[in-house]
Amino acid sequence: MARTEPVGAVSLNAQGVERDELEVDVLLVGAGPAALACAIHLKRLLQAAGKADASLLVLEKAEEVGYHILSGAVMDPRGMRELYPDWREQGCPVEAEVGFDCVDYLRANGKKLRLTGALVPPPLHNKGNWIVSLYRVVRWLKERAEAAGIDVYPGFAGAQVLYEGERVVGVQTRDAGLDKKGEKKPQFQPGMNIKARVTVFGEGTRGNLAKGLIAKLALDQGKNHQLYETGVKEIWRIPEPRGKELLGSVIHTLGEPLGTSGYGGGWIYGLSESRLSIGYVTGLDHPDARLDPHALFTRWKQHPEVARLLEGGEILRYGAKTIPGGGYFAMPRLYGDGFVLVGDTGGFVNMSRLKGIHLAVKSGLLAAETLAEALVRGDTGSQALSGYATRFEGSWAKDELWKVRNFRQAFQSGFFAGMVDAGVQLVTGGRGLIERRRPAADHETTRAVTAARQEKPAFDGKLALDKLTDVYHSGAIHEEDQPAHLVVRDPDICVTRCTQEFGNPCQHFCPAAVYEWPHADAAAARAAGGVVINFSNCVHCKTCDVADPYQIIEWTVPEGGGGPKYIDM
Ligand SMILES: Cc1cc2nc3c(=O)[nH]c(=O)nc-3n(C[C@H](O)[C@H](O)[C@H](O)COP(=O)(O)OP(=O)(O)OC[C@H]3O[C@@H](n4cnc5c(N)ncnc54)[C@H](O)[C@@H]3O)c2cc1C
């Protein structure tokens, strides 16, 4: 019999431990919109095929479903409507229908230039879309999944993929109860081996399991590098008269503070009569070694045209997350022996619209149709599951992503070049000026520290909050006596090459003050053990895993349940 071997890039689980084993028909990792939509639709299809007793299990690393979900969010209802044609009548939670949209170009002189109506670039038209809290939407989906007989286990983090040869046969969950040094504490609970006929990876952006899987099976062979952005978000309570005025408004901003130095921009969404969702997205292919998405977000809030909307208000929540924005050419192969990739894990994001929810749901539906057929036939091999990719190629999701296939890459040639190309793409069906652009990976774009320019804002504790105050508003907390889930594979590089070449950019790019570099010089750094990692602050955005120029930081899962509490994000 083939050996079942756990394979992960970095193993934080104890070795040689006896583990409980659980067998299910379908294991779905991650309770986001992609995996939950997949589970619900698959259950339906299997019931219709007389397989009502098939077992489906969804694993979620957060303590509660939704706690690790962060989005803008303006939802294009197309995906949800396919899952539930009467989604509104069924009670899918929405905050407001989009009533007004515009693009503001924020100028360095504190003023703005507003584009409305026909002047708004077509991808940013939002009439017919809905402002939602994705947290609330996934909790609603979770209730429906459970009502359909699907098991949902929050607090269980998938730590390693289980393989038999190249076939995925399930996932091992993270051990609980190891101390800082990896020794067992009295409450030690080994992770389970969960075996499945097919595993659905719906881990969202830069999944820790998917990263190892994509590398092991070369699922990204011939594909573009995935490109990521970090989105930093806050929810604010604002005075009601202004909240009422902004309810249902979708404002996107370009210009300050990034200007033309890189890809990025801001959003302001009118959530309710007294709440705003605000955020700033920064492309991680920016060359500055001091790139700090939190600092850019803060400077954006300080722009007079943004600050006046927040005046008299207060912060309610904070969070950050990366977005895989590379588009069609960066999507990995979506299937293999015993597995499929859905949602952000499969690269289903339309960056020109800053939208992925409808595509995540659609990917879940397409995967479900293929999985149902495969399970009924009793063949979940690579060939059988390739039907998922075929379905995708014939779907509106492919059409949508094909029309923006060169969008994000074009901005690596500079902001203006990107804007011009994006315009040409609109009239050439997505081709743009070059048939297929091949961008550098984000971590390859960082220039020497001597060229670093970015400034830190002045924090005032009200509008401009420092990282630690913001982290407090994310609710992030981890058991402190456990091995750090942020693993630096070659710590020597931090005190030698990185200090000199890039000035330890982790201390800047992390939006949660996880990484500190309080050392005067390399000798002091070496004596103090190198970079300080405050892993308890981690908000699970994965920026470090993406942006580290040497790719020696590995984001692995902490004990299940640890992390932010993104209520309503
Ligand atoms: C700042 C920002 C703004 C955005 N704005 C919009 C918008 O306005 N409109 C829009 O349509 N889209 C928007 N998006 C994109 C959209 O949120 C995503 O495309 C969508 O959420 C993807 O769904 P998903 O199910 O693939 O992943 P997610 O929603 O990320 O869900 C993945 C789930 O998997 C869990 N998980 C991960 N790894 C593991 C593991 N190893 N074990 C167990 N559980 C695990 C996570 O905790 C999470 O709950 C935005 C994204 C960001 C970051």
Ligand as a Chemical Component Dictionary entry (heavy atoms), coordinates in Angstrom:
data_LIG
# 
_chem_comp.id                   LIG 
_chem_comp.type                 NON-POLYMER 
_chem_comp.pdbx_formal_charge   0 
_chem_comp.three_letter_code    LIG 
# 
loop_
_chem_comp_atom.comp_id 
_chem_comp_atom.atom_id 
_chem_comp_atom.alt_atom_id 
_chem_comp_atom.type_symbol 
_chem_comp_atom.charge 
_chem_comp_atom.model_Cartn_x 
_chem_comp_atom.model_Cartn_y 
_chem_comp_atom.model_Cartn_z 
_chem_comp_atom.pdbx_ordinal 
LIG C1  C1  C 0 -8.818  44.491 1.070  1  
LIG C2  C2  C 0 -9.708  43.672 0.186  2  
LIG C3  C3  C 0 -10.804 44.262 -0.422 3  
LIG C4  C4  C 0 -11.621 43.503 -1.265 4  
LIG N1  N1  N 0 -12.734 44.090 -1.796 5  
LIG C5  C5  C 0 -13.574 43.340 -2.523 6  
LIG C6  C6  C 0 -14.798 43.879 -2.981 7  
LIG O1  O1  O 0 -15.141 45.032 -2.709 8  
LIG N2  N2  N 0 -15.595 43.084 -3.735 9  
LIG C7  C7  C 0 -15.274 41.797 -4.052 10 
LIG O2  O2  O 0 -16.036 41.115 -4.750 11 
LIG N3  N3  N 0 -14.110 41.269 -3.620 12 
LIG C8  C8  C 0 -13.267 41.990 -2.857 13 
LIG N4  N4  N 0 -12.127 41.433 -2.378 14 
LIG C9  C9  C 0 -11.770 40.056 -2.761 15 
LIG C10 C10 C 0 -12.625 39.021 -2.022 16 
LIG O3  O3  O 0 -12.709 39.330 -0.657 17 
LIG C11 C11 C 0 -12.024 37.643 -2.206 18 
LIG O4  O4  O 0 -11.810 37.415 -3.573 19 
LIG C12 C12 C 0 -12.905 36.549 -1.629 20 
LIG O5  O5  O 0 -13.104 36.749 -0.256 21 
LIG C13 C13 C 0 -12.278 35.184 -1.882 22 
LIG O6  O6  O 0 -13.029 34.186 -1.279 23 
LIG P1  P1  P 0 -12.335 32.814 -0.836 24 
LIG O7  O7  O 0 -13.415 31.937 -0.323 25 
LIG O8  O8  O 0 -11.497 32.321 -1.939 26 
LIG O9  O9  O 0 -11.301 33.191 0.315  27 
LIG P2  P2  P 0 -11.511 33.919 1.713  28 
LIG O10 O10 O 0 -12.698 34.783 1.700  29 
LIG O11 O11 O 0 -10.218 34.558 2.038  30 
LIG O12 O12 O 0 -11.758 32.735 2.741  31 
LIG C14 C14 C 0 -10.765 31.777 2.999  32 
LIG C15 C15 C 0 -11.011 31.136 4.363  33 
LIG O13 O13 O 0 -10.087 30.038 4.501  34 
LIG C16 C16 C 0 -9.551  30.027 5.814  35 
LIG N5  N5  N 0 -8.258  29.328 5.770  36 
LIG C17 C17 C 0 -7.134  29.717 5.134  37 
LIG N6  N6  N 0 -6.154  28.799 5.292  38 
LIG C18 C18 C 0 -6.681  27.818 6.053  39 
LIG C19 C19 C 0 -6.147  26.590 6.556  40 
LIG N7  N7  N 0 -4.901  26.194 6.262  41 
LIG N8  N8  N 0 -6.932  25.799 7.333  42 
LIG C20 C20 C 0 -8.215  26.189 7.615  43 
LIG N9  N9  N 0 -8.771  27.341 7.157  44 
LIG C21 C21 C 0 -8.010  28.133 6.384  45 
LIG C22 C22 C 0 -9.425  31.516 6.141  46 
LIG O14 O14 O 0 -9.332  31.706 7.536  47 
LIG C23 C23 C 0 -10.723 32.076 5.522  48 
LIG O15 O15 O 0 -11.781 32.034 6.447  49 
LIG C24 C24 C 0 -11.306 42.146 -1.518 50 
LIG C25 C25 C 0 -10.231 41.556 -0.883 51 
LIG C26 C26 C 0 -9.443  42.299 -0.024 52 
LIG C27 C27 C 0 -8.297  41.639 0.700  53 
# 
loop_
_chem_comp_bond.comp_id 
_chem_comp_bond.atom_id_1 
_chem_comp_bond.atom_id_2 
_chem_comp_bond.value_order 
_chem_comp_bond.pdbx_ordinal 
LIG C1  C2  SING 1  
LIG C2  C3  SING 2  
LIG C2  C26 DOUB 3  
LIG C3  C4  DOUB 4  
LIG C4  N1  SING 5  
LIG C4  C24 SING 6  
LIG N1  C5  DOUB 7  
LIG C5  C6  SING 8  
LIG C5  C8  SING 9  
LIG C6  O1  DOUB 10 
LIG C6  N2  SING 11 
LIG N2  C7  SING 12 
LIG C7  O2  DOUB 13 
LIG C7  N3  SING 14 
LIG N3  C8  DOUB 15 
LIG C8  N4  SING 16 
LIG N4  C9  SING 17 
LIG N4  C24 SING 18 
LIG C9  C10 SING 19 
LIG C10 O3  SING 20 
LIG C10 C11 SING 21 
LIG C11 O4  SING 22 
LIG C11 C12 SING 23 
LIG C12 O5  SING 24 
LIG C12 C13 SING 25 
LIG C13 O6  SING 26 
LIG O6  P1  SING 27 
LIG P1  O7  DOUB 28 
LIG P1  O8  SING 29 
LIG P1  O9  SING 30 
LIG O9  P2  SING 31 
LIG P2  O10 DOUB 32 
LIG P2  O11 SING 33 
LIG P2  O12 SING 34 
LIG O12 C14 SING 35 
LIG C14 C15 SING 36 
LIG C15 O13 SING 37 
LIG C15 C23 SING 38 
LIG O13 C16 SING 39 
LIG C16 N5  SING 40 
LIG C16 C22 SING 41 
LIG N5  C17 SING 42 
LIG N5  C21 SING 43 
LIG C17 N6  DOUB 44 
LIG N6  C18 SING 45 
LIG C18 C19 SING 46 
LIG C18 C21 DOUB 47 
LIG C19 N7  SING 48 
LIG C19 N8  DOUB 49 
LIG N8  C20 SING 50 
LIG C20 N9  DOUB 51 
LIG N9  C21 SING 52 
LIG C22 O14 SING 53 
LIG C22 C23 SING 54 
LIG C23 O15 SING 55 
LIG C24 C25 DOUB 56 
LIG C25 C26 SING 57 
LIG C26 C27 SING 58 
# 
